[in-house]
């Protein structure tokens, strides 16, 4: 075997053995309610509480996904 070819083959072998780990992509969708209730039917405190709960749900979901889906 040609001695110049050996380093090329070694490099090729090392590159081809490299594992590429793809991180999964995910999306979180939070449905903010059901029925016919609108924010116009609520007082400001109720609206703020609902929005805070939705935001907390998104943040916890994002953390869960970033942790690989583990608790």
Jmol script that loads the backbone (N, CA, C; Angstrom):
load data "model"
ATOM      1  N   UNK A   1       0.849  -1.176   0.000  1.00  0.00           N
ATOM      2  CA  UNK A   1       0.000   0.000   0.000  1.00  0.00           C
ATOM      3  C   UNK A   1       0.895   1.240   0.000  1.00  0.00           C
ATOM      4  N   UNK A   2       0.471   2.242  -0.680  1.00  0.00           N
ATOM      5  CA  UNK A   2       1.210   3.487  -0.778  1.00  0.00           C
ATOM      6  C   UNK A   2       1.238   4.179   0.597  1.00  0.00           C
ATOM      7  N   UNK A   3       2.446   4.567   1.084  1.00  0.00           N
ATOM      8  CA  UNK A   3       2.581   5.178   2.418  1.00  0.00           C
ATOM      9  C   UNK A   3       1.907   6.547   2.485  1.00  0.00           C
ATOM     10  N   UNK A   4       1.740   7.226   1.372  1.00  0.00           N
ATOM     11  CA  UNK A   4       1.067   8.525   1.368  1.00  0.00           C
ATOM     12  C   UNK A   4      -0.441   8.368   1.535  1.00  0.00           C
ATOM     13  N   UNK A   5      -0.933   7.219   1.209  1.00  0.00           N
ATOM     14  CA  UNK A   5      -2.362   6.964   1.282  1.00  0.00           C
ATOM     15  C   UNK A   5      -2.826   6.639   2.705  1.00  0.00           C
ATOM     16  N   UNK A   6      -1.939   6.130   3.538  1.00  0.00           N
ATOM     17  CA  UNK A   6      -2.304   5.715   4.903  1.00  0.00           C
ATOM     18  C   UNK A   6      -2.830   6.884   5.741  1.00  0.00           C
ATOM     19  N   UNK A   7      -2.144   8.051   5.798  1.00  0.00           N
ATOM     20  CA  UNK A   7      -2.697   9.163   6.604  1.00  0.00           C
ATOM     21  C   UNK A   7      -4.058   9.637   6.090  1.00  0.00           C
ATOM     22  N   UNK A   8      -4.253   9.603   4.792  1.00  0.00           N
ATOM     23  CA  UNK A   8      -5.544  10.010   4.229  1.00  0.00           C
ATOM     24  C   UNK A   8      -6.633   9.039   4.666  1.00  0.00           C
ATOM     25  N   UNK A   9      -6.325   7.756   4.641  1.00  0.00           N
ATOM     26  CA  UNK A   9      -7.305   6.757   5.071  1.00  0.00           C
ATOM     27  C   UNK A   9      -7.607   6.872   6.557  1.00  0.00           C
ATOM     28  N   UNK A  10      -6.598   7.165   7.355  1.00  0.00           N
ATOM     29  CA  UNK A  10      -6.808   7.333   8.804  1.00  0.00           C
ATOM     30  C   UNK A  10      -7.711   8.534   9.061  1.00  0.00           C
ATOM     31  N   UNK A  11      -7.435   9.647   8.374  1.00  0.00           N
ATOM     32  CA  UNK A  11      -8.279  10.841   8.534  1.00  0.00           C
ATOM     33  C   UNK A  11      -9.716  10.549   8.122  1.00  0.00           C
ATOM     34  N   UNK A  12      -9.881   9.869   7.010  1.00  0.00           N
ATOM     35  CA  UNK A  12     -11.212   9.520   6.540  1.00  0.00           C
ATOM     36  C   UNK A  12     -11.929   8.643   7.560  1.00  0.00           C
ATOM     37  N   UNK A  13     -11.224   7.688   8.137  1.00  0.00           N
ATOM     38  CA  UNK A  13     -11.824   6.793   9.122  1.00  0.00           C
ATOM     39  C   UNK A  13     -12.249   7.570  10.372  1.00  0.00           C
ATOM     40  N   UNK A  14     -11.422   8.494  10.819  1.00  0.00           N
ATOM     41  CA  UNK A  14     -11.758   9.278  12.009  1.00  0.00           C
ATOM     42  C   UNK A  14     -12.958  10.187  11.751  1.00  0.00           C
ATOM     43  N   UNK A  15     -12.989  10.795  10.590  1.00  0.00           N
ATOM     44  CA  UNK A  15     -14.110  11.681  10.270  1.00  0.00           C
ATOM     45  C   UNK A  15     -15.404  10.888  10.132  1.00  0.00           C
ATOM     46  N   UNK A  16     -15.340   9.753   9.507  1.00  0.00           N
ATOM     47  CA  UNK A  16     -16.562   8.973   9.294  1.00  0.00           C
ATOM     48  C   UNK A  16     -17.079   8.346  10.582  1.00  0.00           C
ATOM     49  N   UNK A  17     -16.242   8.195  11.589  1.00  0.00           N
ATOM     50  CA  UNK A  17     -16.669   7.604  12.858  1.00  0.00           C
ATOM     51  C   UNK A  17     -17.235   8.643  13.821  1.00  0.00           C
ATOM     52  N   UNK A  18     -17.072   9.902  13.499  1.00  0.00           N
ATOM     53  CA  UNK A  18     -17.560  10.961  14.388  1.00  0.00           C
ATOM     54  C   UNK A  18     -19.079  10.896  14.463  1.00  0.00           C
ATOM     55  N   UNK A  19     -19.603  10.857  15.676  1.00  0.00           N
ATOM     56  CA  UNK A  19     -21.044  10.815  15.864  1.00  0.00           C
ATOM     57  C   UNK A  19     -21.583  12.234  15.891  1.00  0.00           C
ATOM     58  N   UNK A  20     -22.602  12.443  15.137  1.00  0.00           N
ATOM     59  CA  UNK A  20     -23.281  13.725  15.150  1.00  0.00           C
ATOM     60  C   UNK A  20     -24.603  13.531  15.855  1.00  0.00           C
ATOM     61  N   UNK A  21     -24.778  14.245  16.948  1.00  0.00           N
ATOM     62  CA  UNK A  21     -26.007  14.131  17.712  1.00  0.00           C
ATOM     63  C   UNK A  21     -26.857  15.357  17.405  1.00  0.00           C
ATOM     64  N   UNK A  22     -27.997  15.108  16.794  1.00  0.00           N
ATOM     65  CA  UNK A  22     -28.907  16.201  16.486  1.00  0.00           C
ATOM     66  C   UNK A  22     -29.853  16.393  17.660  1.00  0.00           C
ATOM     67  N   UNK A  23     -30.009  17.637  18.038  1.00  0.00           N
ATOM     68  CA  UNK A  23     -30.974  17.934  19.080  1.00  0.00           C
ATOM     69  C   UNK A  23     -32.358  17.985  18.443  1.00  0.00           C
ATOM     70  N   UNK A  24     -33.302  17.362  19.089  1.00  0.00           N
ATOM     71  CA  UNK A  24     -34.653  17.394  18.514  1.00  0.00           C
ATOM     72  C   UNK A  24     -35.241  18.795  18.596  1.00  0.00           C
ATOM     73  N   UNK A  25     -36.049  19.103  17.640  1.00  0.00           N
ATOM     74  CA  UNK A  25     -36.752  20.382  17.695  1.00  0.00           C
ATOM     75  C   UNK A  25     -38.165  20.107  18.177  1.00  0.00           C
ATOM     76  N   UNK A  26     -38.691  21.052  18.884  1.00  0.00           N
ATOM     77  CA  UNK A  26     -40.031  20.870  19.428  1.00  0.00           C
ATOM     78  C   UNK A  26     -40.727  22.211  19.498  1.00  0.00           C
ATOM     79  N   UNK A  27     -42.005  22.157  19.597  1.00  0.00           N
ATOM     80  CA  UNK A  27     -42.810  23.363  19.754  1.00  0.00           C
ATOM     81  C   UNK A  27     -43.832  23.105  20.852  1.00  0.00           C
ATOM     82  N   UNK A  28     -44.158  24.156  21.554  1.00  0.00           N
ATOM     83  CA  UNK A  28     -45.172  24.064  22.596  1.00  0.00           C
ATOM     84  C   UNK A  28     -46.280  25.043  22.233  1.00  0.00           C
ATOM     85  N   UNK A  29     -47.486  24.538  22.255  1.00  0.00           N
ATOM     86  CA  UNK A  29     -48.643  25.387  21.999  1.00  0.00           C
ATOM     87  C   UNK A  29     -49.541  25.286  23.222  1.00  0.00           C
ATOM     88  N   UNK A  30     -49.895  26.424  23.758  1.00  0.00           N
ATOM     89  CA  UNK A  30     -50.784  26.452  24.916  1.00  0.00           C
ATOM     90  C   UNK A  30     -52.101  27.063  24.469  1.00  0.00           C
ATOM     91  N   UNK A  31     -53.142  26.299  24.643  1.00  0.00           N
ATOM     92  CA  UNK A  31     -54.483  26.794  24.317  1.00  0.00           C
ATOM     93  C   UNK A  31     -54.977  27.559  25.524  1.00  0.00           C
ATOM     94  N   UNK A  32     -55.265  28.817  25.340  1.00  0.00           N
ATOM     95  CA  UNK A  32     -55.609  29.683  26.460  1.00  0.00           C
ATOM     96  C   UNK A  32     -57.026  29.578  26.971  1.00  0.00           C
ATOM     97  N   UNK A  33     -57.795  28.666  26.496  1.00  0.00           N
ATOM     98  CA  UNK A  33     -59.140  28.527  27.015  1.00  0.00           C
ATOM     99  C   UNK A  33     -60.076  27.906  26.011  1.00  0.00           C
ATOM    100  N   UNK A  34     -61.296  27.758  26.430  1.00  0.00           N
ATOM    101  CA  UNK A  34     -62.314  27.180  25.559  1.00  0.00           C
ATOM    102  C   UNK A  34     -63.641  27.853  25.882  1.00  0.00           C
ATOM    103  N   UNK A  35     -64.529  27.798  24.963  1.00  0.00           N
ATOM    104  CA  UNK A  35     -65.835  28.402  25.202  1.00  0.00           C
ATOM    105  C   UNK A  35     -65.907  29.795  24.625  1.00  0.00           C
ATOM    106  N   UNK A  36     -66.831  30.564  25.155  1.00  0.00           N
ATOM    107  CA  UNK A  36     -67.062  31.887  24.572  1.00  0.00           C
ATOM    108  C   UNK A  36     -66.662  33.031  25.493  1.00  0.00           C
ATOM    109  N   UNK A  37     -65.844  32.778  26.497  1.00  0.00           N
ATOM    110  CA  UNK A  37     -65.391  33.830  27.398  1.00  0.00           C
ATOM    111  C   UNK A  37     -64.293  34.636  26.726  1.00  0.00           C
ATOM    112  N   UNK A  38     -64.389  35.934  26.809  1.00  0.00           N
ATOM    113  CA  UNK A  38     -63.361  36.820  26.242  1.00  0.00           C
ATOM    114  C   UNK A  38     -62.771  37.677  27.352  1.00  0.00           C
ATOM    115  N   UNK A  39     -61.650  38.305  27.048  1.00  0.00           N
ATOM    116  CA  UNK A  39     -61.019  39.164  28.051  1.00  0.00           C
ATOM    117  C   UNK A  39     -61.899  40.370  28.395  1.00  0.00           C
ATOM    118  N   UNK A  40     -62.782  40.742  27.489  1.00  0.00           N
ATOM    119  CA  UNK A  40     -63.688  41.860  27.785  1.00  0.00           C
ATOM    120  C   UNK A  40     -64.694  41.500  28.884  1.00  0.00           C
ATOM    121  N   UNK A  41     -64.893  40.199  29.102  1.00  0.00           N
ATOM    122  CA  UNK A  41     -65.850  39.743  30.113  1.00  0.00           C
ATOM    123  C   UNK A  41     -65.182  39.566  31.481  1.00  0.00           C
ATOM    124  N   UNK A  42     -63.868  39.794  31.562  1.00  0.00           N
ATOM    125  CA  UNK A  42     -63.120  39.583  32.809  1.00  0.00           C
ATOM    126  C   UNK A  42     -62.595  40.910  33.336  1.00  0.00           C
ATOM    127  N   UNK A  43     -62.317  40.921  34.647  1.00  0.00           N
ATOM    128  CA  UNK A  43     -61.673  42.114  35.182  1.00  0.00           C
ATOM    129  C   UNK A  43     -60.155  41.997  34.948  1.00  0.00           C
ATOM    130  N   UNK A  44     -59.441  43.061  35.173  1.00  0.00           N
ATOM    131  CA  UNK A  44     -57.997  43.116  34.869  1.00  0.00           C
ATOM    132  C   UNK A  44     -57.202  42.070  35.647  1.00  0.00           C
ATOM    133  N   UNK A  45     -57.561  41.822  36.883  1.00  0.00           N
ATOM    134  CA  UNK A  45     -56.857  40.822  37.696  1.00  0.00           C
ATOM    135  C   UNK A  45     -57.012  39.424  37.101  1.00  0.00           C
ATOM    136  N   UNK A  46     -58.193  39.090  36.660  1.00  0.00           N
ATOM    137  CA  UNK A  46     -58.422  37.782  36.047  1.00  0.00           C
ATOM    138  C   UNK A  46     -57.584  37.617  34.773  1.00  0.00           C
ATOM    139  N   UNK A  47     -57.560  38.664  33.955  1.00  0.00           N
ATOM    140  CA  UNK A  47     -56.784  38.616  32.714  1.00  0.00           C
ATOM    141  C   UNK A  47     -55.299  38.449  33.031  1.00  0.00           C
ATOM    142  N   UNK A  48     -54.794  39.208  33.989  1.00  0.00           N
ATOM    143  CA  UNK A  48     -53.383  39.109  34.375  1.00  0.00           C
ATOM    144  C   UNK A  48     -53.053  37.722  34.916  1.00  0.00           C
ATOM    145  N   UNK A  49     -53.933  37.152  35.725  1.00  0.00           N
ATOM    146  CA  UNK A  49     -53.705  35.815  36.279  1.00  0.00           C
ATOM    147  C   UNK A  49     -53.671  34.751  35.192  1.00  0.00           C
ATOM    148  N   UNK A  50     -54.569  34.850  34.238  1.00  0.00           N
ATOM    149  CA  UNK A  50     -54.595  33.883  33.132  1.00  0.00           C
ATOM    150  C   UNK A  50     -53.326  33.997  32.294  1.00  0.00           C
ATOM    151  N   UNK A  51     -52.939  35.219  31.972  1.00  0.00           N
ATOM    152  CA  UNK A  51     -51.720  35.409  31.173  1.00  0.00           C
ATOM    153  C   UNK A  51     -50.480  34.928  31.918  1.00  0.00           C
ATOM    154  N   UNK A  52     -50.435  35.158  33.223  1.00  0.00           N
ATOM    155  CA  UNK A  52     -49.299  34.688  34.022  1.00  0.00           C
ATOM    156  C   UNK A  52     -49.244  33.163  34.038  1.00  0.00           C
ATOM    157  N   UNK A  53     -50.405  32.521  34.140  1.00  0.00           N
ATOM    158  CA  UNK A  53     -50.452  31.052  34.141  1.00  0.00           C
ATOM    159  C   UNK A  53     -50.011  30.483  32.791  1.00  0.00           C
ATOM    160  N   UNK A  54     -50.417  31.122  31.710  1.00  0.00           N
ATOM    161  CA  UNK A  54     -49.998  30.681  30.375  1.00  0.00           C
ATOM    162  C   UNK A  54     -48.493  30.864  30.210  1.00  0.00           C
ATOM    163  N   UNK A  55     -47.957  32.000  30.665  1.00  0.00           N
ATOM    164  CA  UNK A  55     -46.519  32.256  30.571  1.00  0.00           C
ATOM    165  C   UNK A  55     -45.732  31.224  31.388  1.00  0.00           C
ATOM    166  N   UNK A  56     -46.194  30.930  32.593  1.00  0.00           N
ATOM    167  CA  UNK A  56     -45.530  29.929  33.433  1.00  0.00           C
ATOM    168  C   UNK A  56     -45.552  28.556  32.758  1.00  0.00           C
ATOM    169  N   UNK A  57     -46.662  28.218  32.145  1.00  0.00           N
ATOM    170  CA  UNK A  57     -46.769  26.945  31.434  1.00  0.00           C
ATOM    171  C   UNK A  57     -45.758  26.867  30.294  1.00  0.00           C
ATOM    172  N   UNK A  58     -45.624  27.945  29.540  1.00  0.00           N
ATOM    173  CA  UNK A  58     -44.642  27.980  28.448  1.00  0.00           C
ATOM    174  C   UNK A  58     -43.215  27.852  28.976  1.00  0.00           C
ATOM    175  N   UNK A  59     -42.906  28.571  30.046  1.00  0.00           N
ATOM    176  CA  UNK A  59     -41.551  28.519  30.616  1.00  0.00           C
ATOM    177  C   UNK A  59     -41.216  27.117  31.132  1.00  0.00           C
ATOM    178  N   UNK A  60     -42.158  26.493  31.830  1.00  0.00           N
ATOM    179  CA  UNK A  60     -41.910  25.141  32.348  1.00  0.00           C
ATOM    180  C   UNK A  60     -41.781  24.131  31.204  1.00  0.00           C
ATOM    181  N   UNK A  61     -42.583  24.290  30.172  1.00  0.00           N
ATOM    182  CA  UNK A  61     -42.502  23.405  29.018  1.00  0.00           C
ATOM    183  C   UNK A  61     -41.160  23.562  28.311  1.00  0.00           C
ATOM    184  N   UNK A  62     -40.717  24.795  28.143  1.00  0.00           N
ATOM    185  CA  UNK A  62     -39.428  25.058  27.510  1.00  0.00           C
ATOM    186  C   UNK A  62     -38.287  24.437  28.329  1.00  0.00           C
ATOM    187  N   UNK A  63     -38.333  24.575  29.638  1.00  0.00           N
ATOM    188  CA  UNK A  63     -37.306  23.992  30.496  1.00  0.00           C
ATOM    189  C   UNK A  63     -37.325  22.464  30.394  1.00  0.00           C
ATOM    190  N   UNK A  64     -38.506  21.895  30.338  1.00  0.00           N
ATOM    191  CA  UNK A  64     -38.664  20.446  30.232  1.00  0.00           C
ATOM    192  C   UNK A  64     -38.045  19.942  28.912  1.00  0.00           C
ATOM    193  N   UNK A  65     -38.333  20.628  27.831  1.00  0.00           N
ATOM    194  CA  UNK A  65     -37.789  20.241  26.527  1.00  0.00           C
ATOM    195  C   UNK A  65     -36.280  20.437  26.507  1.00  0.00           C
ATOM    196  N   UNK A  66     -35.796  21.553  27.059  1.00  0.00           N
ATOM    197  CA  UNK A  66     -34.349  21.808  27.079  1.00  0.00           C
ATOM    198  C   UNK A  66     -33.606  20.762  27.882  1.00  0.00           C
ATOM    199  N   UNK A  67     -34.280  20.137  28.825  1.00  0.00           N
ATOM    200  CA  UNK A  67     -33.685  19.106  29.662  1.00  0.00           C
ATOM    201  C   UNK A  67     -33.824  17.722  29.012  1.00  0.00           C
ATOM    202  N   UNK A  68     -34.175  17.714  27.749  1.00  0.00           N
ATOM    203  CA  UNK A  68     -34.308  16.443  27.044  1.00  0.00           C
ATOM    204  C   UNK A  68     -35.606  15.722  27.337  1.00  0.00           C
ATOM    205  N   UNK A  69     -36.581  16.449  27.876  1.00  0.00           N
ATOM    206  CA  UNK A  69     -37.858  15.827  28.184  1.00  0.00           C
ATOM    207  C   UNK A  69     -37.868  15.127  29.523  1.00  0.00           C
ATOM    208  N   UNK A  70     -36.800  15.335  30.299  1.00  0.00           N
ATOM    209  CA  UNK A  70     -36.709  14.701  31.615  1.00  0.00           C
ATOM    210  C   UNK A  70     -37.193  15.665  32.678  1.00  0.00           C
ATOM    211  N   UNK A  71     -37.668  15.117  33.762  1.00  0.00           N
ATOM    212  CA  UNK A  71     -38.168  15.944  34.868  1.00  0.00           C
ATOM    213  C   UNK A  71     -36.990  16.586  35.565  1.00  0.00           C
TER     214      UNK A  71
END
end "model"
wireframe off; spacefill off
backbone 0.3
color backbone group
